[in-house]
């Protein structure tokens, strides 16, 4: 650019995800309505999940140099997890 040095500070104002705020995590989905039109919806994780403490492994699995954990889920009778 112009051979100048600039100080840069990156700030992430989001709260770190922890067990006490995890269920308030918001995410956006795209759904198709009855007329075939797509619309975006915002949901909180607590609409679909519960947090339960349990004993677990003392190590994390790694895949492609990223930490991985297993998550299990159950789908309510009459619901289909593969349909939007």
MITORMI-794341 format. One record per residue: residue number from 1; residue in three letters; x, y, z of N, C-alpha, C, O, CB in turn. Coordinates in nm, 3 decimals, always signed. Atoms other than C-alpha are relative to their C-alpha. Glycine has a CB too. Example, Ala and Ser with C-alpha at 12.3 -4.5 7.8 and 13.67 -1.06 7.14 Angstrom:
BEGIN
+-----+------+---------+---------+---------+---------+---------+---------+---------+---------+---------+---------+---------+---------+---------+---------+---------+
:  nr : rest :     n.x :     n.y :     n.z :    ca.x :    ca.y :    ca.z :     c.x :     c.y :     c.z :     o.x :     o.y :     o.z :    cb.x :    cb.y :    cb.z :
+-----+------+---------+---------+---------+---------+---------+---------+---------+---------+---------+---------+---------+---------+---------+---------+---------+
:   1 :  ALA :  +0.089 :  -0.119 :  +0.000 :  +1.230 :  -0.450 :  +0.780 :  +0.090 :  +0.120 :  +0.000 :  +0.194 :  +0.118 :  +0.066 :  -0.099 :  +0.003 :  +0.125 :
:   2 :  SER :  -0.082 :  -0.119 :  -0.006 :  +1.367 :  -0.106 :  +0.714 :  -0.077 :  +0.109 :  +0.073 :  -0.026 :  +0.220 :  +0.090 :  +0.041 :  +0.046 :  -0.142 :
+-----+------+---------+---------+---------+---------+---------+---------+---------+---------+---------+---------+---------+---------+---------+---------+---------+
***
This chain:
BEGIN
+-----+------+---------+---------+---------+---------+---------+---------+---------+---------+---------+---------+---------+---------+---------+---------+---------+
:  nr : rest :     n.x :     n.y :     n.z :    ca.x :    ca.y :    ca.z :     c.x :     c.y :     c.z :     o.x :     o.y :     o.z :    cb.x :    cb.y :    cb.z :
+-----+------+---------+---------+---------+---------+---------+---------+---------+---------+---------+---------+---------+---------+---------+---------+---------+
:   1 :  UNK :  +0.084 :  -0.117 :  +0.000 :  +0.000 :  +0.000 :  +0.000 :  +0.089 :  +0.124 :  +0.000 :  +0.150 :  +0.155 :  -0.102 :  -0.095 :  -0.001 :  +0.121 :
:   2 :  UNK :  -0.080 :  -0.123 :  -0.001 :  +0.176 :  +0.317 :  +0.111 :  +0.118 :  -0.009 :  +0.097 :  +0.163 :  +0.092 :  +0.150 :  -0.087 :  +0.119 :  +0.037 :
:   3 :  UNK :  -0.116 :  +0.025 :  -0.088 :  +0.460 :  +0.162 :  +0.318 :  -0.019 :  +0.057 :  +0.140 :  +0.078 :  +0.102 :  +0.202 :  +0.124 :  +0.059 :  -0.062 :
:   4 :  UNK :  +0.030 :  -0.047 :  -0.135 :  +0.288 :  +0.263 :  +0.643 :  -0.030 :  -0.121 :  +0.087 :  -0.082 :  -0.221 :  +0.038 :  -0.119 :  +0.101 :  +0.001 :
:   5 :  UNK :  +0.037 :  +0.101 :  -0.097 :  +0.252 :  +0.049 :  +0.955 :  -0.128 :  +0.046 :  +0.070 :  -0.141 :  +0.162 :  +0.108 :  +0.114 :  -0.025 :  +0.102 :
:   6 :  UNK :  +0.126 :  -0.031 :  -0.066 :  -0.095 :  +0.033 :  +1.106 :  -0.022 :  -0.101 :  +0.111 :  +0.005 :  -0.220 :  +0.094 :  -0.118 :  -0.001 :  -0.100 :
:   7 :  UNK :  +0.038 :  +0.090 :  -0.108 :  -0.204 :  -0.111 :  +1.439 :  -0.144 :  -0.044 :  -0.025 :  -0.232 :  +0.038 :  -0.051 :  +0.016 :  +0.068 :  +0.140 :
:   8 :  UNK :  +0.133 :  +0.055 :  +0.023 :  -0.503 :  -0.339 :  +1.399 :  -0.040 :  -0.084 :  +0.120 :  +0.039 :  -0.165 :  +0.168 :  -0.005 :  -0.084 :  -0.131 :
:   9 :  UNK :  +0.052 :  +0.080 :  -0.111 :  -0.715 :  -0.482 :  +1.679 :  -0.131 :  -0.063 :  -0.045 :  -0.226 :  +0.008 :  -0.079 :  -0.019 :  +0.088 :  +0.128 :
:  10 :  UNK :  +0.122 :  +0.072 :  +0.036 :  -0.973 :  -0.750 :  +1.598 :  -0.079 :  -0.026 :  +0.127 :  -0.024 :  -0.071 :  +0.227 :  +0.033 :  -0.133 :  -0.074 :
:  11 :  UNK :  +0.086 :  +0.016 :  -0.116 :  -1.267 :  -0.763 :  +1.836 :  -0.119 :  -0.086 :  -0.038 :  -0.185 :  -0.060 :  -0.139 :  -0.046 :  +0.137 :  +0.056 :
:  12 :  UNK :  +0.118 :  +0.084 :  +0.018 :  -1.530 :  -1.033 :  +1.860 :  -0.091 :  +0.025 :  +0.119 :  -0.061 :  -0.018 :  +0.230 :  +0.038 :  -0.154 :  -0.013 :
:  13 :  UNK :  +0.090 :  -0.037 :  -0.109 :  -1.822 :  -0.900 :  +2.066 :  -0.095 :  -0.110 :  +0.042 :  -0.168 :  -0.096 :  +0.140 :  -0.078 :  +0.121 :  -0.039 :
:  14 :  UNK :  +0.091 :  +0.109 :  -0.035 :  -2.008 :  -1.229 :  +2.069 :  +0.045 :  -0.066 :  +0.129 :  +0.165 :  -0.074 :  +0.158 :  -0.008 :  -0.104 :  -0.113 :
:  15 :  UNK :  -0.033 :  +0.075 :  -0.121 :  -2.026 :  -1.417 :  +2.396 :  +0.054 :  -0.136 :  -0.039 :  +0.004 :  -0.200 :  -0.133 :  -0.125 :  -0.013 :  +0.093 :
:  16 :  UNK :  -0.053 :  +0.135 :  +0.023 :  -1.818 :  -1.732 :  +2.406 :  -0.109 :  -0.100 :  +0.037 :  -0.178 :  -0.084 :  +0.138 :  +0.130 :  -0.025 :  +0.084 :
:  17 :  UNK :  +0.101 :  +0.100 :  -0.030 :  -2.045 :  -2.036 :  +2.390 :  +0.043 :  -0.085 :  +0.117 :  +0.148 :  -0.149 :  +0.115 :  -0.027 :  -0.087 :  -0.123 :
:  18 :  UNK :  -0.022 :  +0.082 :  -0.120 :  -2.064 :  -2.204 :  +2.729 :  -0.134 :  -0.066 :  +0.032 :  -0.236 :  -0.032 :  -0.028 :  +0.053 :  +0.086 :  +0.122 :
:  19 :  UNK :  +0.124 :  +0.072 :  -0.030 :  -2.321 :  -2.434 :  +2.885 :  -0.111 :  +0.093 :  +0.047 :  -0.228 :  +0.062 :  +0.026 :  +0.025 :  -0.105 :  +0.105 :
:  20 :  UNK :  +0.106 :  -0.087 :  -0.051 :  -2.505 :  -2.142 :  +3.047 :  -0.063 :  +0.088 :  -0.108 :  -0.170 :  +0.146 :  -0.085 :  +0.056 :  +0.088 :  +0.110 :
:  21 :  UNK :  +0.061 :  -0.080 :  +0.106 :  -2.567 :  -1.962 :  +2.714 :  -0.015 :  -0.076 :  -0.132 :  -0.061 :  -0.020 :  -0.231 :  +0.081 :  +0.126 :  -0.023 :
:  22 :  UNK :  +0.004 :  +0.080 :  +0.122 :  -2.547 :  -2.244 :  +2.459 :  -0.140 :  -0.009 :  -0.059 :  -0.156 :  +0.004 :  -0.180 :  +0.052 :  -0.140 :  +0.029 :
:  23 :  UNK :  +0.136 :  +0.017 :  +0.051 :  -2.923 :  -2.291 :  +2.431 :  -0.059 :  +0.129 :  -0.055 :  -0.161 :  +0.126 :  -0.124 :  -0.089 :  -0.054 :  +0.107 :
:  24 :  UNK :  +0.046 :  -0.128 :  +0.055 :  -2.968 :  -1.920 :  +2.351 :  +0.067 :  +0.032 :  -0.134 :  +0.038 :  +0.135 :  -0.195 :  +0.028 :  +0.113 :  +0.099 :
:  25 :  UNK :  -0.069 :  -0.020 :  +0.128 :  -2.742 :  -1.956 :  +2.043 :  -0.104 :  +0.011 :  -0.112 :  -0.190 :  -0.075 :  -0.126 :  +0.099 :  -0.117 :  -0.030 :
:  26 :  UNK :  +0.094 :  -0.023 :  +0.110 :  -2.931 :  -1.815 :  +1.741 :  +0.063 :  -0.044 :  -0.132 :  +0.182 :  -0.023 :  -0.155 :  -0.043 :  +0.149 :  -0.008 :
:  27 :  UNK :  -0.046 :  +0.037 :  +0.134 :  -2.904 :  -1.957 :  +1.392 :  -0.114 :  +0.021 :  -0.098 :  -0.231 :  +0.023 :  -0.060 :  +0.049 :  -0.148 :  -0.003 :
:  28 :  UNK :  +0.097 :  -0.029 :  +0.104 :  -3.080 :  -1.891 :  +1.064 :  -0.019 :  -0.122 :  -0.089 :  +0.077 :  -0.189 :  -0.126 :  +0.045 :  +0.122 :  -0.084 :
:  29 :  UNK :  +0.032 :  +0.110 :  +0.091 :  -3.256 :  -2.150 :  +0.851 :  -0.080 :  +0.055 :  -0.118 :  -0.139 :  +0.163 :  -0.109 :  -0.078 :  -0.112 :  +0.072 :
:  30 :  UNK :  +0.083 :  -0.034 :  +0.115 :  -3.421 :  -2.136 :  +0.511 :  -0.104 :  -0.110 :  -0.015 :  -0.069 :  -0.228 :  -0.025 :  +0.085 :  +0.015 :  -0.131 :
:  31 :  UNK :  +0.110 :  +0.096 :  +0.013 :  -3.761 :  -2.305 :  +0.482 :  -0.083 :  +0.034 :  -0.122 :  -0.082 :  +0.147 :  -0.172 :  -0.089 :  -0.001 :  +0.129 :
:  32 :  UNK :  +0.091 :  -0.019 :  +0.113 :  -4.007 :  -2.350 :  +0.199 :  -0.142 :  -0.003 :  +0.052 :  -0.181 :  -0.099 :  +0.118 :  +0.022 :  -0.109 :  -0.111 :
:  33 :  UNK :  +0.136 :  -0.006 :  -0.049 :  -4.365 :  -2.243 :  +0.271 :  -0.094 :  -0.080 :  -0.091 :  -0.049 :  -0.143 :  -0.187 :  -0.047 :  +0.146 :  +0.010 :
:  34 :  UNK :  +0.099 :  +0.078 :  +0.075 :  -4.688 :  -2.398 :  +0.135 :  -0.011 :  +0.041 :  -0.146 :  -0.053 :  -0.038 :  -0.230 :  -0.135 :  +0.013 :  +0.065 :
:  35 :  UNK :  +0.006 :  -0.049 :  +0.137 :  -4.667 :  -2.183 :  -0.180 :  +0.131 :  -0.025 :  -0.075 :  +0.146 :  +0.018 :  -0.190 :  -0.033 :  +0.149 :  -0.002 :
:  36 :  UNK :  -0.127 :  +0.030 :  +0.064 :  -4.313 :  -2.305 :  -0.256 :  +0.101 :  +0.113 :  +0.007 :  +0.206 :  +0.106 :  -0.056 :  -0.024 :  -0.035 :  -0.142 :
:  37 :  UNK :  -0.093 :  -0.113 :  -0.013 :  -4.149 :  -1.976 :  -0.160 :  +0.093 :  -0.025 :  +0.118 :  +0.051 :  -0.075 :  +0.222 :  -0.077 :  +0.133 :  +0.018 :
:  38 :  UNK :  -0.096 :  +0.016 :  -0.107 :  -3.833 :  -1.981 :  +0.046 :  +0.002 :  +0.124 :  +0.088 :  -0.006 :  +0.237 :  +0.040 :  +0.140 :  -0.028 :  -0.057 :
:  39 :  UNK :  -0.012 :  -0.111 :  -0.094 :  -3.809 :  -1.769 :  +0.357 :  +0.098 :  -0.039 :  +0.109 :  +0.118 :  -0.157 :  +0.138 :  -0.138 :  +0.038 :  +0.061 :
:  40 :  UNK :  -0.098 :  +0.023 :  -0.106 :  -3.552 :  -1.731 :  +0.632 :  -0.069 :  +0.011 :  +0.135 :  -0.156 :  +0.096 :  +0.157 :  +0.118 :  +0.101 :  -0.010 :
:  41 :  UNK :  +0.050 :  -0.002 :  -0.137 :  -3.631 :  -1.805 :  +0.994 :  +0.118 :  -0.001 :  +0.095 :  +0.221 :  -0.063 :  +0.066 :  -0.094 :  -0.120 :  +0.027 :
:  42 :  UNK :  -0.103 :  +0.002 :  -0.104 :  -3.424 :  -1.741 :  +1.305 :  -0.054 :  -0.081 :  +0.117 :  -0.167 :  -0.063 :  +0.160 :  +0.040 :  +0.145 :  +0.045 :
:  43 :  UNK :  +0.038 :  +0.086 :  -0.111 :  -3.433 :  -1.998 :  +1.582 :  +0.108 :  +0.002 :  +0.106 :  +0.224 :  +0.035 :  +0.078 :  -0.024 :  -0.145 :  -0.047 :
:  44 :  UNK :  -0.097 :  +0.022 :  -0.107 :  -3.267 :  -2.052 :  +1.917 :  +0.015 :  -0.151 :  +0.018 :  -0.081 :  -0.226 :  +0.002 :  -0.044 :  +0.072 :  +0.134 :
:  45 :  UNK :  -0.028 :  +0.142 :  -0.017 :  -3.105 :  -2.386 :  +1.987 :  -0.094 :  -0.066 :  +0.101 :  -0.126 :  -0.184 :  +0.088 :  +0.144 :  -0.019 :  +0.043 :
:  46 :  UNK :  +0.087 :  +0.058 :  -0.103 :  -3.331 :  -2.433 :  +2.292 :  -0.134 :  -0.046 :  -0.055 :  -0.205 :  -0.120 :  +0.013 :  -0.022 :  +0.100 :  +0.110 :
:  47 :  UNK :  +0.124 :  +0.048 :  +0.062 :  -3.626 :  -2.484 :  +2.054 :  +0.012 :  -0.147 :  -0.039 :  -0.089 :  -0.216 :  -0.055 :  -0.034 :  +0.085 :  -0.122 :
:  48 :  UNK :  -0.022 :  +0.135 :  +0.053 :  -3.469 :  -2.812 :  +1.947 :  +0.085 :  -0.089 :  +0.088 :  +0.093 :  -0.209 :  +0.063 :  +0.063 :  +0.010 :  -0.133 :
:  49 :  UNK :  -0.098 :  +0.078 :  -0.074 :  -3.223 :  -2.923 :  +2.213 :  -0.009 :  +0.022 :  +0.150 :  -0.064 :  +0.123 :  +0.196 :  +0.140 :  +0.033 :  -0.048 :
:  50 :  UNK :  -0.018 :  -0.008 :  -0.144 :  -3.160 :  -2.987 :  +2.580 :  +0.147 :  -0.026 :  +0.028 :  +0.214 :  -0.095 :  -0.050 :  -0.093 :  -0.101 :  +0.077 :
:  51 :  UNK :  -0.136 :  +0.030 :  -0.042 :  -2.826 :  -2.990 :  +2.759 :  -0.007 :  -0.093 :  +0.119 :  -0.077 :  -0.067 :  +0.217 :  +0.080 :  +0.131 :  +0.034 :
:  52 :  UNK :  -0.007 :  +0.096 :  -0.111 :  -2.753 :  -3.288 :  +2.980 :  +0.147 :  -0.026 :  +0.029 :  +0.226 :  -0.052 :  -0.062 :  -0.076 :  -0.133 :  -0.034 :
:  53 :  UNK :  -0.136 :  +0.032 :  -0.038 :  -2.435 :  -3.340 :  +3.175 :  +0.013 :  -0.150 :  +0.018 :  -0.075 :  -0.215 :  +0.073 :  +0.040 :  +0.075 :  +0.129 :
:  54 :  UNK :  -0.025 :  +0.143 :  -0.011 :  -2.285 :  -3.686 :  +3.156 :  +0.150 :  -0.023 :  -0.001 :  +0.228 :  +0.066 :  -0.036 :  -0.069 :  -0.079 :  -0.114 :
:  55 :  UNK :  -0.141 :  +0.035 :  +0.006 :  -1.954 :  -3.862 :  +3.188 :  +0.037 :  -0.019 :  -0.146 :  -0.044 :  -0.062 :  -0.227 :  +0.030 :  -0.128 :  +0.082 :
:  56 :  UNK :  -0.046 :  +0.005 :  +0.138 :  -1.748 :  -3.853 :  +2.873 :  +0.145 :  -0.043 :  -0.005 :  +0.208 :  -0.068 :  +0.098 :  -0.019 :  +0.136 :  -0.070 :
:  57 :  UNK :  -0.140 :  +0.031 :  +0.019 :  -1.412 :  -3.935 :  +2.730 :  +0.086 :  +0.115 :  +0.052 :  +0.042 :  +0.229 :  +0.057 :  +0.030 :  -0.028 :  -0.147 :
:  58 :  UNK :  -0.089 :  -0.104 :  -0.049 :  -1.115 :  -3.747 :  +2.867 :  +0.083 :  +0.060 :  -0.112 :  +0.164 :  +0.150 :  -0.088 :  +0.091 :  -0.054 :  +0.106 :
:  59 :  UNK :  -0.073 :  -0.053 :  +0.114 :  -0.978 :  -3.682 :  +2.519 :  -0.096 :  +0.033 :  -0.113 :  -0.209 :  -0.017 :  -0.117 :  +0.107 :  -0.100 :  -0.049 :
:  60 :  UNK :  +0.080 :  -0.035 :  +0.117 :  -1.109 :  -3.528 :  +2.199 :  +0.053 :  -0.074 :  -0.122 :  +0.174 :  -0.096 :  -0.135 :  +0.001 :  +0.153 :  -0.024 :
:  61 :  UNK :  -0.039 :  +0.060 :  +0.128 :  -1.106 :  -3.700 :  +1.862 :  +0.043 :  +0.113 :  -0.094 :  -0.013 :  +0.223 :  -0.089 :  -0.117 :  -0.084 :  -0.061 :
:  62 :  UNK :  -0.045 :  -0.100 :  +0.097 :  -0.920 :  -3.515 :  +1.587 :  -0.026 :  -0.051 :  -0.140 :  -0.007 :  -0.169 :  -0.170 :  +0.150 :  +0.033 :  +0.020 :
:  63 :  UNK :  +0.019 :  +0.031 :  +0.141 :  -1.010 :  -3.505 :  +1.220 :  +0.046 :  +0.121 :  -0.079 :  -0.002 :  +0.232 :  -0.057 :  -0.150 :  -0.035 :  -0.031 :
:  64 :  UNK :  -0.057 :  -0.110 :  +0.079 :  -0.814 :  -3.295 :  +0.970 :  +0.049 :  +0.115 :  +0.088 :  +0.027 :  +0.232 :  +0.058 :  -0.104 :  +0.052 :  -0.100 :
:  65 :  UNK :  -0.059 :  -0.095 :  -0.095 :  -0.641 :  -3.121 :  +1.262 :  -0.104 :  +0.083 :  +0.076 :  -0.069 :  +0.184 :  +0.136 :  +0.092 :  +0.092 :  -0.072 :
:  66 :  UNK :  +0.105 :  -0.070 :  -0.075 :  -0.975 :  -3.010 :  +1.410 :  -0.053 :  -0.092 :  +0.110 :  -0.065 :  -0.212 :  +0.089 :  -0.116 :  +0.044 :  -0.094 :
:  67 :  UNK :  +0.060 :  +0.078 :  -0.108 :  -1.119 :  -3.123 :  +1.744 :  -0.141 :  -0.039 :  -0.038 :  -0.215 :  +0.042 :  -0.094 :  +0.002 :  +0.078 :  +0.132 :
:  68 :  UNK :  +0.133 :  +0.050 :  +0.032 :  -1.431 :  -3.334 :  +1.706 :  -0.063 :  -0.059 :  +0.125 :  +0.006 :  -0.118 :  +0.208 :  +0.005 :  -0.105 :  -0.114 :
:  69 :  UNK :  +0.075 :  +0.068 :  -0.106 :  -1.700 :  -3.445 :  +1.951 :  -0.120 :  -0.067 :  -0.064 :  -0.161 :  -0.030 :  -0.174 :  -0.045 :  +0.099 :  +0.113 :
:  70 :  UNK :  +0.120 :  +0.067 :  +0.049 :  -1.995 :  -3.676 :  +1.906 :  -0.123 :  +0.065 :  +0.063 :  -0.123 :  +0.099 :  +0.181 :  +0.004 :  -0.153 :  +0.032 :
:  71 :  UNK :  +0.127 :  -0.054 :  -0.048 :  -2.348 :  -3.542 :  +1.937 :  -0.107 :  -0.099 :  -0.040 :  -0.112 :  -0.143 :  -0.155 :  -0.029 :  +0.143 :  -0.059 :
:  72 :  UNK :  +0.109 :  +0.092 :  +0.030 :  -2.649 :  -3.769 :  +1.961 :  -0.132 :  +0.075 :  +0.006 :  -0.145 :  +0.175 :  +0.077 :  +0.000 :  -0.120 :  +0.096 :
:  73 :  UNK :  +0.131 :  -0.065 :  +0.002 :  -3.010 :  -3.679 :  +1.892 :  -0.109 :  -0.103 :  -0.018 :  -0.087 :  -0.210 :  -0.073 :  -0.007 :  +0.105 :  -0.112 :
:  74 :  UNK :  +0.120 :  +0.080 :  +0.022 :  -3.355 :  -3.828 :  +1.899 :  -0.102 :  +0.087 :  -0.070 :  -0.109 :  +0.208 :  -0.044 :  -0.057 :  -0.057 :  +0.135 :
:  75 :  UNK :  +0.103 :  -0.074 :  +0.072 :  -3.637 :  -3.726 :  +1.668 :  -0.135 :  -0.041 :  +0.055 :  -0.164 :  -0.159 :  +0.072 :  +0.009 :  -0.025 :  -0.154 :
:  76 :  UNK :  +0.132 :  +0.024 :  -0.055 :  -3.988 :  -3.691 :  +1.805 :  -0.082 :  -0.085 :  -0.096 :  -0.073 :  -0.067 :  -0.217 :  -0.071 :  +0.134 :  +0.029 :
:  77 :  UNK :  +0.087 :  +0.082 :  +0.083 :  -4.238 :  -3.950 :  +1.679 :  -0.084 :  +0.086 :  -0.092 :  -0.142 :  +0.186 :  -0.049 :  -0.090 :  -0.089 :  +0.086 :
:  78 :  UNK :  +0.079 :  -0.073 :  +0.098 :  -4.409 :  -3.829 :  +1.362 :  +0.079 :  +0.110 :  -0.070 :  +0.027 :  +0.172 :  -0.162 :  -0.120 :  +0.060 :  +0.066 :
:  79 :  UNK :  -0.084 :  -0.102 :  +0.060 :  -4.123 :  -3.591 :  +1.273 :  +0.105 :  -0.065 :  -0.088 :  +0.138 :  -0.182 :  -0.069 :  +0.066 :  +0.088 :  +0.107 :
:  80 :  UNK :  -0.104 :  +0.050 :  +0.089 :  -3.861 :  -3.629 :  +0.999 :  +0.114 :  +0.101 :  +0.002 :  +0.098 :  +0.215 :  -0.042 :  -0.055 :  -0.022 :  -0.145 :
:  81 :  UNK :  -0.114 :  -0.092 :  -0.013 :  -3.518 :  -3.479 :  +1.064 :  +0.062 :  +0.037 :  -0.133 :  +0.139 :  +0.132 :  -0.139 :  +0.105 :  -0.062 :  +0.088 :
:  82 :  UNK :  -0.062 :  -0.028 :  +0.128 :  -3.426 :  -3.486 :  +0.695 :  -0.080 :  +0.098 :  -0.083 :  -0.031 :  +0.143 :  -0.187 :  +0.020 :  -0.128 :  -0.076 :
:  83 :  UNK :  +0.082 :  -0.096 :  +0.074 :  -3.708 :  -3.257 :  +0.579 :  +0.010 :  +0.136 :  +0.063 :  +0.011 :  +0.149 :  +0.186 :  -0.147 :  -0.045 :  -0.006 :
:  84 :  UNK :  -0.006 :  -0.137 :  -0.052 :  -3.685 :  -2.881 :  +0.611 :  -0.138 :  +0.052 :  +0.024 :  -0.155 :  +0.166 :  +0.068 :  +0.074 :  +0.093 :  -0.096 :
+-----+------+---------+---------+---------+---------+---------+---------+---------+---------+---------+---------+---------+---------+---------+---------+---------+
***
